[in-house]
Amino acid sequence: LLVEYNYLVSTQLESQRMFFEEKLEQSEQENFQMIDYLKKQLEDLQQEQEQFEETLIETKISKKKADKLISQLHSKLDKYENDKKTLLGENEFLKQLNDTLQSNQEKLKNEIKKQKELIKKESVSKDEIIQDLQNQVRDLMMHIQTAQMLENAPNKNEIEAGSVFIGDAPANNNNNNKNRNQNKKKNKKKKK
């Protein structure tokens, strides 16, 4: 019985040993597989981490560029705002200047109009004076010619001793004399 018992224990032990060795081997394989899987996962995670780090670096660089661009845009915006204020000030000044120039232009137009009217009046007056002077020169020339004719006349003594009677003058001559008298009065008023 002891031998059988030993045999039985020994077979049992052998069978258990085989079972456990098999289990141990299976467990080792599972562990190796798990280790391989975990290594692969670790490598994947490391790659992802590297990609995230690269992306983070690129993002930081992009952020710096964007910040720099924003700063430049703010500077340009400030410059444009200042330019806008300057241009608005200049525009207001130019509007005021334009209003002043238009006002001055109106004044000058009125002044020129007055001067033209004055020149026109003076021109008419000068024309009348010239006409009067021409009439006087004509009268003077006639007087001089008459005096010369008397000097050279054969009956000079009779003419000098004689009397002249003036009758009614034709209507045309009266109008000329009136015009001359009126022109003389106007000339005297202008001289004053």
C-alpha positions as CSV (number, residue, x, y, z in Angstrom):
1,L,0.0,0.0,0.0
2,L,2.8,2.3,0.7
3,V,4.2,1.8,-2.7
4,E,0.9,2.4,-4.3
5,Y,0.4,5.4,-2.2
6,N,3.9,6.7,-3.1
7,Y,3.2,5.9,-6.7
8,L,-0.1,7.7,-6.6
9,V,1.4,10.7,-4.8
10,S,4.3,10.7,-7.1
11,T,2.0,10.6,-10.2
12,Q,-0.2,13.2,-8.7
13,L,2.8,15.4,-7.9
14,E,4.1,14.9,-11.4
15,S,0.8,15.7,-12.9
16,Q,0.6,18.8,-10.7
17,R,4.1,19.8,-11.5
18,M,3.3,19.5,-15.2
19,F,0.1,21.4,-14.7
20,F,1.8,24.2,-12.8
21,E,4.7,24.3,-15.2
22,E,2.2,24.6,-18.0
23,K,0.4,27.3,-16.1
24,L,3.7,29.0,-15.3
25,E,4.7,28.8,-19.0
26,Q,1.4,30.1,-20.1
27,S,1.6,32.9,-17.5
28,E,5.1,33.7,-18.7
29,Q,3.8,33.9,-22.3
30,E,0.9,36.1,-21.2
31,N,3.4,38.2,-19.3
32,F,5.7,38.4,-22.3
33,Q,2.7,39.3,-24.5
34,M,1.5,41.9,-21.9
35,I,5.1,43.3,-21.7
36,D,5.3,43.5,-25.5
37,Y,1.9,45.1,-25.6
38,L,2.8,47.6,-22.9
39,K,6.2,48.3,-24.6
40,K,4.3,49.0,-27.8
41,Q,1.8,51.2,-25.9
42,L,4.7,52.9,-24.2
43,E,6.4,53.5,-27.6
44,D,3.1,54.8,-29.0
45,L,2.7,57.1,-26.0
46,Q,6.2,58.3,-26.3
47,Q,5.7,59.0,-30.0
48,E,2.5,60.8,-29.2
49,Q,4.3,62.8,-26.5
50,E,7.0,63.7,-28.9
51,Q,4.4,64.8,-31.4
52,F,2.6,66.8,-28.7
53,E,5.9,68.4,-27.7
54,E,6.7,69.3,-31.3
55,T,3.1,70.6,-31.8
56,L,3.5,72.5,-28.5
57,I,6.8,74.0,-29.7
58,E,5.3,74.9,-33.1
59,T,2.3,76.4,-31.3
60,K,4.5,78.4,-29.0
61,I,6.4,79.7,-32.1
62,S,3.1,80.4,-33.9
63,K,1.9,82.2,-30.7
64,K,5.0,84.3,-30.6
65,K,4.6,85.2,-34.3
66,A,0.9,85.9,-33.7
67,D,1.7,88.1,-30.7
68,K,4.4,89.9,-32.7
69,L,1.9,90.4,-35.6
70,I,-0.8,91.5,-33.2
71,S,1.7,94.0,-31.7
72,Q,2.6,95.3,-35.2
73,L,-1.1,95.6,-36.1
74,H,-1.7,97.5,-32.8
75,S,1.1,99.8,-33.7
76,K,-0.2,100.3,-37.2
77,L,-3.7,100.8,-35.8
78,D,-2.4,103.4,-33.4
79,K,-0.5,105.1,-36.3
80,Y,-3.6,105.0,-38.4
81,E,-5.7,106.5,-35.5
82,N,-3.1,109.3,-35.1
83,D,-3.1,109.8,-38.9
84,K,-6.9,109.8,-38.9
85,K,-7.0,112.5,-36.1
86,T,-4.4,114.5,-38.0
87,L,-6.4,114.2,-41.2
88,L,-9.6,115.1,-39.5
89,G,-7.9,118.2,-38.0
90,E,-6.5,119.2,-41.4
91,N,-9.9,118.5,-43.0
92,E,-11.6,120.8,-40.5
93,F,-8.9,123.4,-41.1
94,L,-9.4,123.1,-44.8
95,K,-13.2,123.4,-44.4
96,Q,-12.8,126.6,-42.4
97,L,-10.2,127.9,-44.9
98,N,-12.6,127.0,-47.8
99,D,-15.5,128.8,-46.0
100,T,-13.2,131.9,-45.5
101,L,-12.1,131.8,-49.1
102,Q,-15.7,131.6,-50.3
103,S,-16.7,134.4,-48.1
104,N,-13.7,136.5,-49.3
105,Q,-14.5,135.5,-52.9
106,E,-18.1,136.8,-52.5
107,K,-16.7,140.0,-51.0
108,L,-14.3,140.4,-53.8
109,K,-17.0,139.7,-56.4
110,N,-19.1,142.4,-54.8
111,E,-16.1,144.8,-54.7
112,I,-15.3,144.0,-58.4
113,K,-18.9,144.6,-59.3
114,K,-18.9,147.9,-57.5
115,Q,-15.5,148.8,-59.2
116,K,-16.9,147.9,-62.6
117,E,-19.9,150.1,-62.0
118,L,-17.7,152.9,-60.8
119,I,-15.4,152.5,-63.9
120,K,-18.4,152.4,-66.1
121,K,-19.7,155.6,-64.6
122,E,-16.3,157.2,-64.8
123,S,-15.9,156.0,-68.4
124,V,-19.3,157.6,-69.3
125,S,-18.2,160.8,-67.5
126,K,-14.8,160.8,-69.2
127,D,-16.5,160.3,-72.5
128,E,-18.7,163.3,-71.8
129,I,-15.6,165.3,-70.7
130,I,-13.7,164.3,-73.9
131,Q,-16.8,165.2,-76.0
132,D,-17.0,168.6,-74.3
133,L,-13.2,169.1,-74.7
134,Q,-13.4,168.2,-78.4
135,N,-16.3,170.7,-78.8
136,Q,-14.2,173.4,-77.0
137,V,-11.2,172.6,-79.2
138,R,-13.4,172.8,-82.3
139,D,-14.7,176.2,-81.1
140,L,-11.2,177.4,-80.3
141,M,-10.0,176.3,-83.7
142,M,-12.9,178.1,-85.3
143,H,-12.1,181.2,-83.3
144,I,-8.4,181.0,-84.3
145,Q,-9.3,180.5,-87.9
146,T,-11.8,183.4,-87.8
147,A,-9.1,185.6,-86.1
148,Q,-6.6,184.6,-88.9
149,M,-9.2,185.3,-91.6
150,L,-9.9,188.7,-90.0
151,E,-6.2,189.4,-89.9
152,N,-5.8,188.6,-93.6
153,A,-9.1,190.2,-94.7
154,P,-8.9,193.2,-97.0
155,N,-11.6,195.1,-95.1
156,K,-10.2,194.4,-91.7
157,N,-10.8,197.9,-90.4
158,E,-14.5,197.8,-91.4
159,I,-15.0,194.5,-89.7
160,E,-13.3,195.6,-86.5
161,A,-15.4,198.7,-86.3
162,G,-18.7,196.9,-87.1
163,S,-21.3,195.4,-84.8
164,V,-22.6,191.8,-84.8
165,F,-26.2,191.0,-84.0
166,I,-26.9,187.4,-83.0
167,G,-30.4,186.1,-83.7
168,D,-32.1,183.0,-82.5
169,A,-29.9,180.1,-82.9
170,P,-31.1,176.9,-84.4
171,A,-32.4,174.3,-81.9
172,N,-29.5,172.0,-82.5
173,N,-27.0,174.6,-81.3
174,N,-29.0,175.3,-78.2
175,N,-28.8,171.6,-77.2
176,N,-25.1,171.6,-77.8
177,N,-24.6,174.6,-75.5
178,K,-26.8,173.1,-72.8
179,N,-24.8,169.8,-73.0
180,R,-21.5,171.8,-72.7
181,N,-22.8,173.7,-69.7
182,Q,-24.0,170.5,-68.0
183,N,-20.7,168.8,-68.7
184,K,-18.8,171.8,-67.2
185,K,-21.0,171.6,-64.0
186,K,-20.4,167.8,-63.7
187,N,-16.6,168.3,-64.1
188,K,-16.6,170.9,-61.4
189,K,-18.5,168.6,-59.0
190,K,-16.1,165.7,-59.7
191,K,-13.1,167.9,-59.1
192,K,-14.5,168.9,-55.7
